[in-house]
Amino acid sequence: MTEIGALNKVEDFLKKLREQAASTEKQPTREDEDRKIKNTIRSWWKNETPAYHHFKDNGQGKPKTDIEYFAHHFAKAGIGVKDGWEFVKETLRGYIDAESLGDDEDNWSEYVAEYNRTAYRQDFRDKIVNYGIW
């Protein structure tokens, strides 16, 4: 066998090995992506990023609340309304009155109203999934 023939066999073998390795990698599920999005948005909130402050003080004379912040971003990223609300309740416990985080309270109504005002954006979701944090 010539050197070139041997080299081609090695290259073919390595190519097949790489393909096999790539096929066994776990592909992220929708739940994995949703978890990453929720954690990223919570991180922006906790770190009080400039984007968070810009949302809170929207320049329209009526500052937005933290509940509206989460609802807006979750709706924009395609997180389900109930799934997002459960995450908000878990996140905000200790920051606001836990009893007011029930599904029939004013905070829930505020959350749903902002969620319904916000349009889903695939580019926003993709940006977080591809570049956000875990």
N, C-alpha and C positions, 0 to 999 in steps of 0.2 A: 504494500500500500504506500502510496506517495505521501509526502508531508501534507500536501494540500488536501488529499482525501481524508487523512487522519484529522486534520484541523476542521474540516467540514463536519465530520462525525461528532467531534467534541462540541462544536457550535450547535449542531442539531440537538445533541443531548442536553446542553445547557438551556436551549430555548424551550424544550419540552419540560424540563425541570421548573423553569420560571413560570410556564403556563399552568402547571399543576399546582404550584404554590399559590398563584393568584386565584385559582378557582376554589381553593379551600379557605380563603380569607372570608371572615364574617362580614356580610354586607349589613350596614345599619338599617334597622327597622324604622317604621314611622314613629314608634314609641321612643326609640333611641334619639331620633331627631327632635321630637317634642321635648324630651328631657333636656337636651342640650340647649334648645331655645329658651326654655323656662329658666334654666340656671344662668344663661348669659344675661337675660333681661333682669333677673334678680341681682346679678353682679353689677350691672349698670346702676341699678337703684341703690344698692349698698354703698358703692363707691361714689355715688352722687356725681356722675360724669357730667360733662357740659351738655350732652344731649338730654340727660335727665332734667337738668335745670331749665333748659330751653323748653322742654315739654311742660314743666310745672308752671313756668311764667310765660304763657303763650302770647304775651303782648296784646291780649284782647281785654285786659282789665279784670278778668276772672281767672285766678290761678287754678290749675288742675290739681286734683288730689292724687295720692299714691295709688288709690284704688283705680282711678281713671287711667293712671299711667300704665298699670299692669293690663287693664282691659284693652286699652288702645293697642299696645304692643302685641298682646296675645291674639287679638282679632287680626291684626295686620300679618301675623306670622302663621295664622291658620290653626292655632291651638283651640280645641273645643271649649265652648263656653263653660260647661260644668267642670271639666278637667282643669281649666285655667283658674276657676274660682276656688277649687279645692287647694290649689297651689298657693293662691293669694292668701287664703285663710291660714294656711300653715306658715307662710312667710311673715304675715303681719301680726301673728299672735305675739303678745308682749309689747307691741308698738301701739296698738289701739285696743279698745275694749273688746275682749274676745266674745262677749255675748252679742255684740252688734254685728258679728260676722256670720250670723245665721242666714239661711236661704230666704227668709221672709223679712229681712230687715232693710233699712234704708241703704246700707252699704251694698247689699246685693243688687238693689234697684239701680244704684249709681253705676255699679259694675256693668250690668246688662245694658243700660242706656248708652254708655260709652262704647261698649263692645259692638252694639248694633249700629252706631254712627260710623264705625271704622271699617274701611274696605280691606279685604284680603289682598296681599301683594306677594306674588311668588318670588320676585326678586329680593324682597326683604327676608323672606324665609331662607332662600338659598344663601344669601350673604351670611346669615348667622350659622347655618348648618356647615358651610364651608370654611368659615373663618372665626367662628365664636369660640367660647371656652367650654370645657366639660364641667 
